Amino acid sequence: MGRRERFDHAVVIGGSMAGLLAARVLGDHFRRVAILERDPVHDYPESRKGQPQTRHLHGLLAAGLQTMLAYFPDLREALAAAGSYTGDMGEGMNWYTHGGYRRRLHLGMDGATMSRPFLEHLVRQRVRALPNVSLRDNCAVRELLSTADRAQVTGVVVEQRATSEAAELRADLVVDCSGRASRAPQWLEALGYAAAPETVVQVNVGYASRLYRRDPADPRGAQWTLYTPEAPAETRFAGLFPIEGDRWIVSMGGWNGDYAPADEAGFLAYARSLPMPDIYQVISRAEPASEIVAHRYRASRRRHYERLDRFPDGLLVLGDALCSFNPTYGQGMTSAAMQAQALDRLLAEGRAGLDDLAPAFFRRAAKVVDIPWQLSVGEDFRFPGTVGEKPRGIDVINRYVARVHRATHHDEVVSRAFLRVMNLLAPPQSLFHPRIVWRVLRNQRSAVSRQPFAVSYQPPASG
Ligand SMILES: Cc1cc2nc3c(=O)[nH]c(=O)nc-3n(C[C@H](O)[C@H](O)[C@H](O)COP(=O)(O)OP(=O)(O)OC[C@H]3O[C@@H](n4cnc5c(N)ncnc54)[C@H](O)[C@@H]3O)c2cc1C
């Protein structure tokens, strides 16, 4: 990925994960890239006001880590050096669902668990070290600038938050990475364009999360633990991930209003209610390292810019601003990384100039988004309370996928096929390969039981 720098100036709106990844790839094609971030940004890991989700459990799927490593080759080492989990997604898995633990195996692909602010901090450090990329914080983009005929976006109006002074910043390309509350639909309307059609799927998921101290000698810290429900009878999920700084992060939550409570007693009772004892076992004894924080996620939202006939040149939308997924499937950062990579490849091919970039990018980004969207929305429609456009045939598919889940308890081939799909390494259709279908249907044994965690841990005597 050498520098080609065919173009002059790019502006990225939003300095969170999608904005940083977009800036990293644009740095190879533009002489100068400016990231404009509304919040103050410090040189340490922190959850900023504009990204409240970062206080909750974040896993990086194998496809996401693989994509990020293409741009930040030392990222895995930096994560591991601080004590984040980086390892094989099959071997490190302690995942209970549909009445049993999924069969562990060597997948041959690593993923990562860490705090979301720490991952962003590592990525930001690396992006800021690029000589042609700058990050300006306390800068809120208020509107787009355009040519008189409004056919081309030519920059942004940016407000310096400390002084409320507004200034114009010219750019050959503006990339909106301002998250799910993106104002691009309103900005486009002001320029006389139609808003992109949206698909919205209401899931009403409520998270509650907390950090705990972790003994670095605890072998359970070499695994990531997940419980996902057998819908519709079960509506709760929970995750316990080892993260940097000898800590655990725990998030629990539920669909259709079955929210996890943020008070001490309610939080523990929720953990105790899960069919998998592992998470309660850890958090009922571990020392808390934070408050309990809550987050509500009402609806997945996909903006179909690829369906618009008219769109100005010089503007793209990427990351959660393009598509925000139900977070319980852990796909958002991977999708953003894959969209950034799609943009990189498009620019590297040299076929699209800046004036025909947008339609080509939105077509490719739609392909990136299609698969995680299909997976997450498909699962969400297992819950009768999910509201939205139901994909055709999804009930039949879901009945089969429920059997896939049960087969992952004992069948390594099925478990591998499932993990490859869930990590966005293979398309969902691969679960319908005759070899997999045969294995799923022939054998519906009940789960192979095993002990929680399958490792023992004696906490050090206190005092
Ligand atoms: C509870 C929860 C858990 C999640 N768990 C996972 C997970 O396990 N794995 C995973 O991959 N993903 C997960 N996600 C999704 C993930 O957090 C996002 O996909 C990812 O952070 C990418 O977001 P983004 O950069 O597009 O937007 P955001 O992170 O929302 O960032 C947008 C940025 O733009 C800035 N901004 C907004 N407006 C302006 C403006 N006008 N001018 C300048 N700046 C502006 C904001 O301050 C912010 O910094 C989760 C999400 C939630 C809600």
The ligand as an SDF file (V2000), in Angstrom:
LIG
                    3D

 53 58  0  0  0  0  0  0  0  0999 V2000
  -23.2840   -0.6840   22.7500 C   0  0  0  0  0  0  0  0  0  0  0  0
  -22.4800   -0.8830   21.4890 C   0  0  0  0  0  0  0  0  0  0  0  0
  -21.5930   -1.9490   21.4170 C   0  0  0  0  0  0  0  0  0  0  0  0
  -20.8680   -2.1670   20.2360 C   0  0  0  0  0  0  0  0  0  0  0  0
  -20.0550   -3.2530   20.1500 N   0  0  0  0  0  0  0  0  0  0  0  0
  -19.3220   -3.4600   19.0310 C   0  0  0  0  0  0  0  0  0  0  0  0
  -18.4460   -4.5740   18.9380 C   0  0  0  0  0  0  0  0  0  0  0  0
  -18.3660   -5.4300   19.8210 O   0  0  0  0  0  0  0  0  0  0  0  0
  -17.6950   -4.6860   17.8090 N   0  0  0  0  0  0  0  0  0  0  0  0
  -17.7800   -3.7910   16.7820 C   0  0  0  0  0  0  0  0  0  0  0  0
  -17.0730   -3.9440   15.7820 O   0  0  0  0  0  0  0  0  0  0  0  0
  -18.6100   -2.7300   16.8340 N   0  0  0  0  0  0  0  0  0  0  0  0
  -19.3830   -2.5460   17.9270 C   0  0  0  0  0  0  0  0  0  0  0  0
  -20.2190   -1.4560   17.9900 N   0  0  0  0  0  0  0  0  0  0  0  0
  -20.2640   -0.5070   16.8460 C   0  0  0  0  0  0  0  0  0  0  0  0
  -19.0580    0.4180   16.8660 C   0  0  0  0  0  0  0  0  0  0  0  0
  -18.9790    1.1270   18.0840 O   0  0  0  0  0  0  0  0  0  0  0  0
  -19.0970    1.4020   15.6800 C   0  0  0  0  0  0  0  0  0  0  0  0
  -19.4510    0.7210   14.5240 O   0  0  0  0  0  0  0  0  0  0  0  0
  -17.7380    2.0420   15.4760 C   0  0  0  0  0  0  0  0  0  0  0  0
  -17.3890    2.7500   16.6300 O   0  0  0  0  0  0  0  0  0  0  0  0
  -17.6380    2.9410   14.2410 C   0  0  0  0  0  0  0  0  0  0  0  0
  -18.3100    4.0960   14.4870 O   0  0  0  0  0  0  0  0  0  0  0  0
  -18.1080    5.4480   13.6420 P   0  0  0  0  0  0  0  0  0  0  0  0
  -16.7040    5.9080   13.7040 O   0  0  0  0  0  0  0  0  0  0  0  0
  -18.7530    5.2440   12.3230 O   0  0  0  0  0  0  0  0  0  0  0  0
  -19.0580    6.4000   14.4920 O   0  0  0  0  0  0  0  0  0  0  0  0
  -18.9240    6.9090   15.9870 P   0  0  0  0  0  0  0  0  0  0  0  0
  -18.0670    6.0300   16.8100 O   0  0  0  0  0  0  0  0  0  0  0  0
  -20.3130    7.1600   16.4440 O   0  0  0  0  0  0  0  0  0  0  0  0
  -18.1480    8.2720   15.8450 O   0  0  0  0  0  0  0  0  0  0  0  0
  -18.6610    9.4140   15.2300 C   0  0  0  0  0  0  0  0  0  0  0  0
  -17.7020   10.5550   15.5370 C   0  0  0  0  0  0  0  0  0  0  0  0
  -18.0780   11.7060   14.8060 O   0  0  0  0  0  0  0  0  0  0  0  0
  -18.0270   12.8410   15.6570 C   0  0  0  0  0  0  0  0  0  0  0  0
  -18.9700   13.8230   15.1070 N   0  0  0  0  0  0  0  0  0  0  0  0
  -20.3140   13.7330   15.0400 C   0  0  0  0  0  0  0  0  0  0  0  0
  -20.8300   14.7930   14.4290 N   0  0  0  0  0  0  0  0  0  0  0  0
  -19.7920   15.5860   14.0770 C   0  0  0  0  0  0  0  0  0  0  0  0
  -19.6890   16.8410   13.4010 C   0  0  0  0  0  0  0  0  0  0  0  0
  -20.7790   17.4910   12.9560 N   0  0  0  0  0  0  0  0  0  0  0  0
  -18.4590   17.3740   13.2130 N   0  0  0  0  0  0  0  0  0  0  0  0
  -17.3430   16.7280   13.6690 C   0  0  0  0  0  0  0  0  0  0  0  0
  -17.3970   15.5450   14.3100 N   0  0  0  0  0  0  0  0  0  0  0  0
  -18.6030   14.9690   14.5040 C   0  0  0  0  0  0  0  0  0  0  0  0
  -18.4080   12.3060   17.0280 C   0  0  0  0  0  0  0  0  0  0  0  0
  -17.9660   13.1440   18.0790 O   0  0  0  0  0  0  0  0  0  0  0  0
  -17.6960   10.9440   17.0180 C   0  0  0  0  0  0  0  0  0  0  0  0
  -16.3750   11.0280   17.4630 O   0  0  0  0  0  0  0  0  0  0  0  0
  -20.9920   -1.2590   19.1300 C   0  0  0  0  0  0  0  0  0  0  0  0
  -21.8870   -0.1890   19.2150 C   0  0  0  0  0  0  0  0  0  0  0  0
  -22.6510   -0.0270   20.3640 C   0  0  0  0  0  0  0  0  0  0  0  0
  -23.6880    1.0790   20.3850 C   0  0  0  0  0  0  0  0  0  0  0  0
  1  2  1  0
  2  3  1  0
  2 52  2  0
  3  4  2  0
  4  5  1  0
  4 50  1  0
  5  6  2  0
  6  7  1  0
  6 13  1  0
  7  8  2  0
  7  9  1  0
  9 10  1  0
 10 11  2  0
 10 12  1  0
 12 13  2  0
 13 14  1  0
 14 15  1  0
 14 50  1  0
 15 16  1  0
 16 17  1  0
 16 18  1  0
 18 19  1  0
 18 20  1  0
 20 21  1  0
 20 22  1  0
 22 23  1  0
 23 24  1  0
 24 25  2  0
 24 26  1  0
 24 27  1  0
 27 28  1  0
 28 29  2  0
 28 30  1  0
 28 31  1  0
 31 32  1  0
 32 33  1  0
 33 34  1  0
 33 48  1  0
 34 35  1  0
 35 36  1  0
 35 46  1  0
 36 37  1  0
 36 45  1  0
 37 38  2  0
 38 39  1  0
 39 40  1  0
 39 45  2  0
 40 41  1  0
 40 42  2  0
 42 43  1  0
 43 44  2  0
 44 45  1  0
 46 47  1  0
 46 48  1  0
 48 49  1  0
 50 51  2  0
 51 52  1  0
 52 53  1  0
M  END
$$$$
